[in-house]
Amino acid sequence: MAQFAYRVLTPAGKEKKGTLEAKSRDAAMNMLKADKNVVIQCEEASALQKGLGFSFGKKIKPRDLSVFCHQFESINKAGVSVVDSFEMLGTQTENSALQGAIKAVHTDISKGDSLAVAMRKKSGVFPEMLVNMVEAGEASGSLDTAFNRMATQFEKDAALQAAVKKAITYPIILIVVMVGVIFAVMTFVVPTFMGMFADLDAEMPPVTMAIIKMSDFFVAWWWLMLIVIAGLFIGLKSFSSTDSGKEITSSMAIKLPGLGPVKTKSACARLGRTLCTLLAAGVSMVDAIDITGRSMENLLYKRALREAKEQVMRGVPLSRPLKSCGLFPPMVVHMVSIGEETGNIETMLENVADYYEEDVQLATEQMMTIMEPAIIVVMAVIVGFLVIGIMQPMLTLYDSLS
């Protein structure tokens, strides 16, 4: 999927800018025109736009898609037709981007398109996995079951993403707070205290002199530090969107202490849950591996499953490429191998997903349990260093006065 920056005139005559994901520029143009927009400009997004996460649309989260699937299943089970179901969902869906896509699908199926074909036109909104499940459900006459399975899939995805995000966000917040406190102390607090000792002829302790020099640097060059930090952030974001950047960040993500195991377990859980859902719906093994690979966030896992797909097409059991890539734990390989031997691979994949989804939650909690006191200890050491540097000359002053 590529990201495209666009500028359009809406049916109401207002100009709108934003970005969207699509397989090609033509696909992006079709998505924009499906909402009856007049396309003024549609080009692949620049590195700066990608790096800054430039987007004016409200992102569609797995939780939104889960609610959508549950609502459709409930309405359709009540005997409402697919066309009327989408008409109702188009008026009650809160997410504006999803609401627009639902209305576009309603228009297309009202003209005679199948639901899968209409949803595929909105590939930037509806994941390929959902479209394939809908197509299988239409072919087998079990559309309700397809949406029920996808609702469960999106719920699990949302919980998994929340756990991983929590594991990453919490330490970052603590570190940012720590840096902010140090910056404030060095810029405002230390100069106030050190001004008291400026007129003293007494020699300052080495710790105090070090703090004074650091404080002077912060006061004189705070603006340069902010520019450097902002430049590093934008540079890293831009670099991580390139092919070489994705390669490096993907490799680092699974090797970092604490975070690496969480990322690996998250990938195992997604592999099990996605493959299980697709195979249960009647999707072929090759297509299921292809869709699962594209759903992976880490480039190394995408590549591993792409190679696994090619080997499975040649008749090689899935467990063999999963083992040879070295990215999946032995338990995953053994469970898949047992499923292949017994002909019960869907159940084994579901067991893998259940186990690793729970393990991600536990690993996240353990990492936070370790990180919180570690960061607090580091902050205590820094604060202690500053207190010692400030208190030493004050004690010297009191001794001279006495």
HUWO-V762697 format. One record per residue. N is the residue number from 1. RES is the residue in three letters. PSI is psi in whole degrees, 0 to 359 (none if undefined). OMEGA is omega in whole degrees, -180 to 180 (999 if undefined). Layout:
BEGIN
N/RES/PSI/OMEGA
N/RES/PSI/OMEGA
END
This chain:
BEGIN
1/MET/132/175
2/ALA/161/-180
3/GLN/133/-176
4/PHE/134/174
5/ALA/134/-176
6/TYR/161/173
7/ARG/121/-175
8/VAL/164/169
9/LEU/122/-179
10/THR/166/177
11/PRO/336/179
12/ALA/357/178
13/GLY/10/-180
14/LYS/144/178
15/GLU/138/-178
16/LYS/136/178
17/LYS/156/178
18/GLY/189/176
19/THR/154/176
20/LEU/160/179
21/GLU/136/179
22/ALA/163/-179
23/LYS/330/-179
24/SER/172/179
25/ARG/321/179
26/ASP/320/178
27/ALA/321/178
28/ALA/318/179
29/MET/318/180
30/ASN/322/179
31/MET/320/180
32/LEU/318/-179
33/LYS/335/180
34/ALA/334/177
35/ASP/15/178
36/LYS/31/175
37/ASN/153/171
38/VAL/114/-175
39/VAL/121/177
40/ILE/317/-179
41/GLN/140/176
42/CYS/103/-179
43/GLU/159/178
44/GLU/135/-176
45/ALA/143/179
46/SER/167/179
47/ALA/323/-180
48/LEU/317/179
49/GLN/319/178
50/LYS/318/-177
51/GLY/323/-180
52/LEU/357/-178
53/GLY/37/-176
54/PHE/114/180
55/SER/134/179
56/PHE/348/-179
57/GLY/156/177
58/LYS/120/-175
59/LYS/142/179
60/ILE/120/-176
61/LYS/160/177
62/PRO/326/179
63/ARG/321/178
64/ASP/317/-180
65/LEU/326/177
66/SER/315/178
67/VAL/318/179
68/PHE/314/-179
69/CYS/318/179
70/HIS/318/-179
71/GLN/316/179
72/PHE/316/-180
73/GLU/315/-178
74/SER/315/-178
75/ILE/317/-177
76/ASN/325/178
77/LYS/334/-180
78/ALA/0/177
79/GLY/5/179
80/VAL/140/-179
81/SER/163/-180
82/VAL/318/-180
83/VAL/312/-180
84/ASP/327/178
85/SER/315/-179
86/PHE/330/175
87/GLU/318/178
88/MET/317/-179
89/LEU/328/180
90/GLY/338/-179
91/THR/341/-175
92/GLN/355/178
93/THR/131/-175
94/GLU/322/-179
95/ASN/121/-173
96/SER/320/-180
97/ALA/317/179
98/LEU/322/179
99/GLN/317/178
100/GLY/321/179
101/ALA/319/180
102/ILE/319/179
103/LYS/322/178
104/ALA/320/178
105/VAL/319/179
106/HIS/319/179
107/THR/316/-177
108/ASP/318/-179
109/ILE/336/175
110/SER/333/179
111/LYS/355/177
112/GLY/356/177
113/ASP/150/173
114/SER/160/-177
115/LEU/319/-179
116/ALA/318/180
117/VAL/316/-180
118/ALA/320/-180
119/MET/328/179
120/ARG/332/176
121/LYS/337/178
122/LYS/50/-175
123/SER/339/177
124/GLY/345/-180
125/VAL/309/-178
126/PHE/121/-179
127/PRO/152/-179
128/GLU/325/180
129/MET/317/179
130/LEU/318/-180
131/VAL/317/179
132/ASN/322/178
133/MET/319/179
134/VAL/319/179
135/GLU/317/178
136/ALA/322/179
137/GLY/322/177
138/GLU/321/-179
139/ALA/326/-177
140/SER/355/-178
141/GLY/23/-179
142/SER/55/-177
143/LEU/322/179
144/ASP/316/180
145/THR/320/180
146/ALA/315/180
147/PHE/327/177
148/ASN/316/179
149/ARG/321/180
150/MET/327/176
151/ALA/316/177
152/THR/318/180
153/GLN/312/-178
154/PHE/325/177
155/GLU/315/179
156/LYS/318/179
157/ASP/317/-179
158/ALA/317/179
159/ALA/320/-179
160/LEU/314/180
161/GLN/322/179
162/ALA/320/-180
163/ALA/314/-180
164/VAL/318/179
165/LYS/321/178
166/LYS/319/-180
167/ALA/327/-178
168/ILE/318/-172
169/THR/317/-173
170/TYR/309/178
171/PRO/323/180
172/ILE/318/180
173/ILE/316/180
174/LEU/319/180
175/ILE/318/178
176/VAL/317/178
177/VAL/317/180
178/MET/315/179
179/VAL/320/179
180/GLY/319/179
181/VAL/316/179
182/ILE/317/180
183/PHE/315/-179
184/ALA/318/-179
185/VAL/315/-178
186/MET/328/-175
187/THR/324/-173
188/PHE/315/-173
189/VAL/309/-176
190/VAL/314/179
191/PRO/326/179
192/THR/314/-179
193/PHE/318/-176
194/MET/337/176
195/GLY/333/179
196/MET/332/-175
197/PHE/7/-174
198/ALA/325/-176
199/ASP/358/-180
200/LEU/140/177
201/ASP/355/-178
202/ALA/146/179
203/GLU/130/-178
204/MET/145/176
205/PRO/156/-179
206/PRO/321/-180
207/VAL/317/-180
208/THR/318/179
209/MET/321/178
210/ALA/318/179
211/ILE/320/180
212/ILE/316/-180
213/LYS/319/178
214/MET/320/180
215/SER/319/178
216/ASP/321/179
217/PHE/317/180
218/PHE/316/-177
219/VAL/320/-176
220/ALA/326/-171
221/TRP/25/-178
222/TRP/323/-179
223/TRP/322/179
224/LEU/322/179
225/MET/319/179
226/LEU/320/179
227/ILE/317/180
228/VAL/316/-180
229/ILE/315/179
230/ALA/319/179
231/GLY/319/178
232/LEU/318/-179
233/PHE/311/-179
234/ILE/320/179
235/GLY/316/179
236/LEU/320/178
237/LYS/319/179
238/SER/318/-179
239/PHE/322/-178
240/SER/346/178
241/SER/351/177
242/THR/166/-179
243/ASP/314/179
244/SER/325/178
245/GLY/318/177
246/LYS/322/179
247/GLU/312/-177
248/ILE/313/-178
249/THR/325/178
250/SER/319/179
251/SER/318/-180
252/MET/324/-175
253/ALA/324/-177
254/ILE/359/179
255/LYS/346/-179
256/LEU/136/177
257/PRO/136/180
258/GLY/302/-177
259/LEU/325/-178
260/GLY/307/178
261/PRO/324/178
262/VAL/317/179
263/LYS/318/180
264/THR/314/180
265/LYS/324/177
266/SER/318/178
267/ALA/321/178
268/CYS/319/179
269/ALA/318/180
270/ARG/320/178
271/LEU/309/-178
272/GLY/314/-175
273/ARG/314/-176
274/THR/314/179
275/LEU/316/180
276/CYS/314/-179
277/THR/316/-178
278/LEU/316/-180
279/LEU/323/179
280/ALA/335/-180
281/ALA/358/178
282/GLY/7/177
283/VAL/141/-179
284/SER/157/-179
285/MET/317/-179
286/VAL/312/179
287/ASP/323/180
288/ALA/318/178
289/ILE/320/179
290/ASP/313/-179
291/ILE/318/179
292/THR/318/179
293/GLY/319/-180
294/ARG/340/179
295/SER/347/-180
296/MET/142/180
297/GLU/326/-176
298/ASN/131/-177
299/LEU/325/-179
300/LEU/321/178
301/TYR/325/175
302/LYS/313/-177
303/ARG/319/-179
304/ALA/318/-180
305/LEU/332/175
306/ARG/318/177
307/GLU/323/178
308/ALA/321/178
309/LYS/316/-180
310/GLU/321/180
311/GLN/321/178
312/VAL/325/177
313/MET/334/178
314/ARG/4/177
315/GLY/7/179
316/VAL/136/177
317/PRO/145/-177
318/LEU/324/-177
319/SER/332/-176
320/ARG/308/177
321/PRO/331/177
322/LEU/325/179
323/LYS/317/-175
324/SER/333/-180
325/CYS/337/176
326/GLY/10/-178
327/LEU/336/-176
328/PHE/139/179
329/PRO/156/180
330/PRO/328/-179
331/MET/318/180
332/VAL/314/-179
333/VAL/315/-179
334/HIS/318/-180
335/MET/317/179
336/VAL/319/179
337/SER/317/178
338/ILE/318/179
339/GLY/322/178
340/GLU/321/-179
341/GLU/324/-177
342/THR/352/-177
343/GLY/21/-177
344/ASN/45/-172
345/ILE/330/-179
346/GLU/315/179
347/THR/318/-180
348/MET/319/178
349/LEU/323/177
350/GLU/321/177
351/ASN/320/177
352/VAL/315/-179
353/ALA/313/-179
354/ASP/316/-177
355/TYR/311/-175
356/TYR/333/174
357/GLU/318/177
358/GLU/323/-179
359/ASP/326/177
360/VAL/317/178
361/GLN/314/-180
362/LEU/317/-180
363/ALA/323/178
364/THR/314/180
365/GLU/319/179
366/GLN/318/180
367/MET/318/179
368/MET/324/178
369/THR/325/180
370/ILE/318/-175
371/MET/319/-175
372/GLU/305/179
373/PRO/328/-180
374/ALA/315/180
375/ILE/323/178
376/ILE/320/178
377/VAL/316/178
378/VAL/316/178
379/MET/321/180
380/ALA/320/179
381/VAL/316/-179
382/ILE/314/179
383/VAL/320/178
384/GLY/319/178
385/PHE/316/180
386/LEU/318/-180
387/VAL/316/179
388/ILE/316/-179
389/GLY/327/180
390/ILE/322/-175
391/MET/328/-177
392/GLN/310/178
393/PRO/331/177
394/MET/319/177
395/LEU/324/177
396/THR/319/178
397/LEU/317/179
398/TYR/321/180
399/ASP/321/-179
400/SER/323/179
401/LEU/324/-180
402/SER/none/999
END
